């Protein structure tokens, strides 16, 4: 067994840290004086309770077989063979593009998690941060880089 095989985990779980529940609890404490002023304001407690439920429930689990996506009300298994690509949003969120053409958001997976996701997929997904395969250097490639460096200094 090589060192790389020993260091590769069998499963990765991407989720919001559990300490984020403290934000929901703080919101409950701070809104209590206002919510207790009128019975019509009691449903306002649903907002922090929903936040706490989202922190505890939303996650994406990756293993050698595929991804398990858990949302507030649903759990979906995505085998690696059903994932055609990953789509990155402007806000660093990641979506799985399925072979059927639909997209599945991956809760709590951000662009900086892609190397770990590529590692756990066993080569089924490319690591976008990996250096490109080394190609033999040509004289024209070396020559074209030198003038660019010279113009940057001017």
PyMOL commands that set and color helices and strands:
alter all, ss='L'
color gray80, all
select helices_A, chain A and resi 3-7+18-35+39-57+80-82+111-120+139-153
alter helices_A, ss='H'
color red, helices_A
select strands_A, chain A and resi 11-15+59-63+66-70+75-79+83-88+93-98+103-110
alter strands_A, ss='S'
color yellow, strands_A
deselect
rebuild
show_as cartoon
